[in-house]
């Protein structure tokens, strides 16, 4: 569970919950301020609300126009707070949630930006930065690790075979095909699917064949036989008894880029959520990547839905916005499931045909593995 220390406060972030505790009262079991991802509500104590200019003890998320974090030159400290507006035509009001000790400390900069980024994702609103030109350059390149630990599930061969029998083949998505052939099972990838772009990893083999008669897994690179003859990448033949397991790996990442807001000139963080599914054949000495699919989703889609429906739009406008949103969401979900299911089908059918275990691993969550691409 990540814990972020601030001045007189402690932040705890765990499984979709962002909680702020009073470090001067360590015996207290209740958070001063709490946000649960997807709840639509901010909860806080009456004392905290009164001190920070928030009404009552609860506030709907659609009143939050942005999460704001930055270095305040006047107080010489990093601050994290909210821009709150209760009417559409009202100028947002600043409400500080927490601040750090004085000084341009790199540790404080990292902590403030990380806490703000996660809070903005949970509240489904933009993250805005002020005083960014004063941020230490090293802090602007911060990369945070997974918020949740690595998960692993081992599936025994008998269960793998049962699951494999439920997979309907052939299965195809753009640039990738999986089906039954004379020799057993074959997965074919296009050249684009096996080419590395932007430094990303990619499978080195264009054709993967499970020969159930000879108990061999054949891996053929994109260069083919002629390319291999002239010095290209060579293929691989693995006997079934060399294979320890097939791993179905799910990675959840977010990339972040900054752009200036036309509304108030502050820097706004644009988040993109990316799901990556990879299939590895694991031997005693190595893990060989044989398939990789991915799906990207802009965080602005969910924020727009909240603004359209909860932001006071007219009934007709709400209906049109809702229909458009659900159509877009339906297509996005279809693409998500197609990418996930194809990679899973490769893992489970290959493991079933080779009579080996399948290992399901998961790294990260909705706020994991942030890859910052700052534009300032």
N, C-alpha and C positions, 0 to 999 in steps of 0.2 A: 504494500500500500504506500504510494508516494506521499511523503509529508514535506510541505514547504513551510519554512519558518519566516515570519515577518515580525514587525515590531509589535509586541504585546499580543500576538495572534499566531495561530497555527492552522495551516490549511491541510486538509486531508482529502485526497482524491482516490476514489475506489469504486469500481464497477458502476459507473454512471452517476456517482454521487460526488458533489463538490461541497465540502463543508468547512466552515470557518469557526474555530474555537478560540476562546479567551485563554491565552497562555498564562495570564495572571491568576486564573482560577482553575488549576489542574484537576481539582476534584469534581468539576462540573461534567456531567455526562451528556449534556445537551449542547448542540451547536448554536452559535449566535446567529448564523446565516447558513442556509442550505438550499441547494438546487439539485433536483433529481432529473436526469436527462429524460425528455419526453413528457414530463408531468404537466408542463404549461404553467407552473406556479413556482414563485420564489417564496420560501418560508424563512422567518426570522423572529427573534424575540421582540417583545414590545419595547424593551429598553434599547435594543440595537436599532430598531426602526425609528424611534424618536431621536436618537443621537445622530442618525445618518440621513434624516429627512425622508424616510419611507413611511407610508401610511399603514397603520394597524400592524398586523403580523404576517400578512400574505399579500402578494402582488402578482397579477397575471403577467406572463412573459411578454405579451404583445405590447405592453407599455414600455418595454426596454428597447430603446432605439439602437443602442450599441454598448458594447463593453469597451472601456477606455483604459489604456495603460500607458505610462510614460514617465519621463524624468522631469520633475517640477523644479525649475531654476530658482524659484523664490524660496522654497523650503529645502532645496538641495537634497531631495529624496525621491525614490521611485514610488509611484502611487497607482492604485488599481481601483476603478470605480465604474459607475453606470451613468449613461445618459438616459434620463427618464422623461417621457412626455405623456400626459394623460389625455390630451386632445391632439387631433391631427395638425392643427394650425399653431400649436404651442411650441415655443422654443424649448428644446430638451434641457432639463436641469441636471446639474452634476451632483452625484451622490457617491462619496468615497466609501469603499468597503474596507480597504486595508492599505497600509503603507509600510515601507521598509525603513530601517535606520538611515541616517543622513550619510551622504557620500555616493559618488559614482562608482560603486563597487560592482565588479563584474558579476559576482554571485547574486547580488540583489537584482541586477538587470535580467539575468537568466531566469530567476525565480518569478519575477513580476510578469515577464512576457509569457512564460510557460503557464502560469496560473490564469492569466487573462485569456490566452488562446483556448484553453480547455473550457473555461467558463463560457466564452462566446459560442463554442460548439454546442454546449449543453443548453444554453438559452436560445440557440438558433438565431443569432443576430450577428451583425458585423463586429469585428475587432478593429478599433481605431487606436492609432499611436500618436502621441504628441511628444515633442522634444526629441525626435528620433535622431536628429543630427548630433545630439549629445551622447547618444548611446555608444559605448565602447565598441569598436569594430569587431572584436572577437565575440561579443555577445550577439551581434546581429547574425552571425553564422552558426548560432547554436543549433545542434541537432539533439533531440531528445529521444530516449529509447522507449520501448514498449511500456505502457502504463500497467498492463497486466502481465503476469508471468506466462511463460511458454506452456501450452497445454498439449498433452499427448494421450492418445488412445490406441492400444494395441488390439487388433482384430485377428482372432485365430483363423487358420485356414478353413475350418469347417464353416464358420460364419461367413468368411469371404466368399466361398463357393455359393452359399445360399443367396447372398446379395448379388453376386455376378449373374445368377440365373434370372434375376428380375430385371436386368438391363436389356432394353430392346435395341437391337442393332439392325442395320447400320445407324450410326449417329454422326451428324455432320453440323459444323458451324463454318462460317467463312474461313477458308484456308486450312481447314482441318477435317479429317475423315477418320472414322473408326468403324471397322466391320469385320465380319467373318470371311476368311479366304480359305483356299484349299489346304494351306499349311496350318491354319489355326486362326489367329487374330492378327490384324494389321492396323497400325495407326500411321496415317500419312499426313505430313505437314507441308505447307507451301514454303517456298524459299523465303517469303516475307516473315513467316512464323519462326524460321530458324536463323534469322539475321538479327544481330545485336544492334539496337538503336539507342542512342543517348546513354551508352554505358550500361544498359540493362543486360541481364543474363538472358540467354536464349538457348534452346536445345541445339545440340551440335548434329543431331541426326534427323534426316527428313523422313525416313521409313523405319518403323519399328515392327518387327515380325516375331510373333510367338509361334514357334514350330513345335506343336504338341507331340508329333511323332518322334522327332529327334531330340526333344527336350532341350531346345536351344532358343535363346533370345538373340535375334539378329538386329543389329543397329547399323543402318546405312546412312552415311553423311550426305549432305546436299550436293556434293561434287559428283556423287555416283561412282561407278566403276572406272569410267574413263578419267575422271578427275583424280581419283586415287592413284591410277597408273602413272600420271604425270606429277605425282608428288603432293596431291591434295590430302585432305584429312582421310584417315583410314577408318573402315568400319570395325565393328566389334561383334564377336560371337561369345555369348555368355551361356554356360550350361546352367540348367535350372538349379542344380545343387550349389552353385556359386552365389545364388541370389538369396540374401537373408530376408528381405522384405521389399514391398513396394510402398513408398511413402506418398501420401496425399497431403500436401502442405498448403495451408491457407494463410496468406499474409494480408493484413489490413494496414494500410498506410494512409497518411494525409500529406499532401504537398501544400505549401503555402507561398503565395506571392503577394506583394504589396502594390497597391495603386492609389493614387491620390483621389480623394473624394471631391467631386465637383460641387457638392453641397456646402461643405465647410472647410475644405482644404486639408483635412487631416488624412493621414495614411490609413487606408482600409485594407484589412487582410482578407484575401480571397482564398478559401479552402477548397481543395478537391480531394474527395475520398476515393481511394483506389483499393479494390479487392484483387488479389493475385492468387491463382491456384497453380501449383506446380506438382508434377509427378516425378519422383525419383526412384530409380532402381538401386537398391543398396546392396553392396557386396561387403566382404570383410575389410576392404581397404578404401572404398570410395562410394560416393553417392552420385549416380549418373542422371542428369536431368534429361527426361525424354519428352516431356510435354509441359506447356505453360500457356495459360489463358489469363485474361485480365478484364476488369470492368471498372470504368471511372464514372464518378458522379459528382457534379458540381453542388456544393453545399447551398448555393443560392436557390435551388429548387424548393427545398423544404422551407426556407425563410420566406419565399414569395407566397407560399400557401398560407402561412401564418398571417402575413400582412394583408392578403386579399380577403380572408374570411374573418379574421379577428380585428382588422383595422378599421371597421366601420364602413365598409363599402356598401353600396345599395344592393337590394335583394337580387335584382337582375344581373348586376355586375358580379356579385358573389357567385351566382349560379354559373355564369359563363366562365368565370375564373376557375370554379371547382371542376367543371367538365373538362376544361383544357388541362388542368393540373392532373386529374385522374387519368386522362388519356396518356399524357406524357409519363406519368408514374407507371402506368401499366406497361408501356413499351420499355421503359427503363428496367422494370422488374423482369420482363421477358428476356432481355439481353443478359441481365445478371444471372438468371437461372440457367440460360443456355451455356454461358461460359463456365459456370460452376459444374453443371451436370456433365459436360463433355470431359473435363479433366477427371472428375470422379469416376466416370465410366472407364476411362483408360486405366486408372489405378486399380479398380476393383476387378475388372475382367482380366487384366494381365496377371494380377496376383492370384486370381482363381485358376487361371490356366496353368500357372507355374507351381500351384499348390504351395504357396508361401503366405506368410502373414502380410497383412496390410496395416500400416501405421498411419493414423490420422493425427496431424500436428496443426497447431494454430498459434500464430504469433501476432500479438497486438490486439487492439480493439478499435473503437471509433476514434480514439485519439492517439493511436500508437504511431511510432516511427515517423514523427514529423520531419519532413524534408523541406527545410526553408529555402525559398528562392527569393530572397529579399530584393526589392527593386529600388533600394535607396543606399 
